[in-house]
Amino acid sequence: MLELDILRDKREEVIAGLKKRGVGKDILEAVDTAVVLDEKRKTLQKQMDDQLAQINNISKEIGSLFGRAKAGDEDAREKAEEAKKKVADFKALVSKVESEHQEVKAKISELLYDIPNVPHHSVPAGAGEDDNEVYQDAAKALPELGEGAKPHWELGEEYKLFNFEWGTKLTGSGFPVYTGKGAALERALISFFLSEATMAGYLEVMPPLMVNEDTARGTGQLPDKEAQMYHVEKDNFYLIPTAEVPITNIYRDVIVTEEDLPIKLTGYTPCFRREAGSYGADVKGLNRVHQFDKVEIVQLSHPEESYEQLKGMLKQVEGLLIKLGLPYRILRLCGGDMGFTSALTFDFEVYSPGQKRWLEVSSVSNFETFQSNRMKIRYKNGKGKPTLVHTLNGSALALPRIMAALLEMNQTENGITIPEVLVPFTGFDIIRKN
């Protein structure tokens, strides 16, 4: 949620940034409407404060008048009764103004929840993924597999690594069941990613897989992404689409010390998403599933250091892909393809030689104060004033497409070889046919 001071003081910058996203006229108008309503809110607040001050002054006068009345001053008693009526009138007026004040605050909140984050100045304008720019291309020559090479879904069936029929039987389409060495490889990837994150200074946490409405709203899933989330209506809980949601909310309504920053957290969770997707190769095999495993890294950062921290997170994710030996590239997302809450997002894609296409495996984003303003995550600056932190997060990494690329990249006539860094976690260096 954008800060009102930013809308007011940096209006032209906000409007220009939102136009990069290609937002509608209604969103642009909401910026000015929110500022106007906030001025009205301030006026109403001053009215209430003035009225309450008068009530307080008159109440003190009433006490004095009743004291004189007890001493036999009948004129003071009459004045006290008149003053009591004034207080009652003022209280009625305060109640009316307070009601209007609450309505205005609610309208402001409604508007702010609908306005997306303002893109960083480096974000290119664009309508969608075709307008994203290649920030770094580490795959100078794309690998080509020999004759007879197969896509991962055929390898998974041939080597009995995962079973989609079982998942469909148990739940529905898009819920794979990993089996045998496929399950072991999945577990090894999770352990490897967590190990790398903790060695980089991230504290591992194991959060709940369901969150309440406040938690989902805090990181921006609500009210923007209801259609993508699984909702447990009876308890009003949401299955998490990413560990970012519960992990970042650990610090909701918390004021940390400046010396604690950056706070670095990591966690593995299954993730649940109602992926609408399309048909065909885009959703075949592990390309797009409803439940998947992911290791997330999250940071709470000092505002002056967050973009340096973002670079560090990019290096962290890049290091994982290098160690796995996967060809990758990094995209800087354009305004129209960025998430609602993000100020700047980089996507990592790995190349799938079996499918001859790029697959997104990580998004690394800086949200600046957009999330922390919703969650009221603050630190005390040098002057002792509570100040919003910047929040960042990244997938390190999402497993289904990593698994797909690994299987396709490492298929040989003798079996599927395991990257050396994973062998300590798998206990085997090759997957052979049973």
Order of alpha helices (4+ residues) and beta strands (2+ residues): alpha-alpha-alpha-alpha-beta-alpha-beta-alpha-beta-alpha-beta-beta-alpha-beta-beta-alpha-beta-beta-beta-alpha-beta-beta-beta-alpha-beta-beta-beta-alpha-beta-alpha-beta
